[in-house]
């Protein structure tokens, strides 16, 4: 094999640089939603050990939390052009209001049509809401740079 045909060598620092690029490339809001999605699936599987009704209730709680949060993450992740910070603040507040209204609407639909098991439903909701308490741990750039 010639030197020209040999595959490029990859050092450990290359992998670290790629990881940092990926971390910077995925906004914190999407990382929080991803963690919530994984936890929702885990809790649904755990409650499946009790009964199908508990698992369905947990899955419904996941949907009630994740659908509005995905919308909000999408709204927050839009880049703001320089000089338009005021419109970005309005968009952030509007996205928060829309997220709250969507959550309330989904709660009404779920309780009116599905009658979820309270333990599974609220346990899953509380855990998914608790992800926000640990969100700073997902923002690795802030921890690394001390700001």
N, C-alpha and C positions, 0 to 999 in steps of 0.2 A: 504494500500500500504506500503510495506517495504521500508526501507531506501535504500536498494539495487535497488529496482525497480523504485524509484522516478527519474524523469528526472533531469539532472544536472542543477544547477542554473546558469544563465547567468547574469553577471553584466554589467553595462554600460561600464566599462573599457574593457570588452571583445569585445563589439561591436566596440569601438574605435580602438582596436588592429587589429581587422579584417579589418576595413576600411583602416588603414594604410598599412596592408599587401597587400590589393588589389591595393591601389594606387602605392605602390612600385613595384607590380608585373606587371603593365601595363606600358610599356615605354612611355615617353612623346610623341614620334612621333606618336604612335597609338592613344593616347588621342587627339592629334591635329586633326588627320584624322577623328576620331569619331565626334568631334565637327563640322568639316567641313561637314561631311555627314548629320548631323542633320540640319545644316543651309541650305544645298542644298535642302533637302526635304521641309523645311519650306518655302524657297523662291519659290520653284516650286509650292507649294500649294497656296502661296500668288499670284503668277502670273497667276494661274489658274482662279482667279477672273477676270482677264482682258480678256484672251482668251486662247484657247488650244495652239496656236502658241507661245504665250509668255511662257506658262508653259513648252512646249517642249524645247524652247530655254534655259530656266533656268535649266532644267534637263540635257541638253547637256553640259552646262557650268559646272555643277556639275560633270559630267562624265569626262570632259576634265581635271578638277582639281584633282578629287579623284583617278582616276586610276594610274597616275604617283606617286601621293603622297603615295598611299598604297604600291607601289613597293619600294619607297624610305624608308618608315617606316620599311618595312620588312628588307631591307638591313642594316639599321642603328641599328636595334634591335638585331642583331646577337652579341653574346658575343665574346669578344676579349680575346684570351689566353694571359697570361703574356709574354712579350717579343716580341709580334707581333703588336705593336702599329703602326709601319710604314705601314704594310699591311692593317691595319684598316683604316688608313688615306687615303691610295690609294682607298680602297673600298668605303669610304665616298665620295671622290671626283668623283670616277667613277659612283657611284649611283646618285650624283647630276647632272652629265653630262647626264646620261641616262634619268633621270627625265625630264630635260629640253628638250631633243630631243623628248621624248615621248609626252610631252605637245605640242611642236610645230607640231609634226605629227598629233596629234589628232585635233588641231586647224585647220590644213589644211583640214583634212577629213570632219570636221563638216562644215566649211564654203564652201567647194566644193560641198557637197552632201545635206546639210539640209537648208542652207541659214537662219540662226537663226535671230530672232528679236534682233536688237542690244541692246535695252534698257534692256531687261530681261537677255540676255546673259552676257553682260558686268557688269551689276549690281551684278549678282550672282558671277561672277568671282572676282570682286573687294572685295566683302564681304568675300569670301572664302580665298582670298589672305590675307585679313586683319586679319584673325585668327592668323597668324604668329606674328603679333604685340602683341597679348595678350597671346601668348604661355607661357611666364614665369608665368602667373597666374595659369596655369594648372600644373606646376611643384611644387607641394605643399611641397615636401621635401626641396627644396632650400629655399623657403620662411620661412619654420619652423626653419631650422637650420642656417639661416642668411648667407648662402653662395651661 
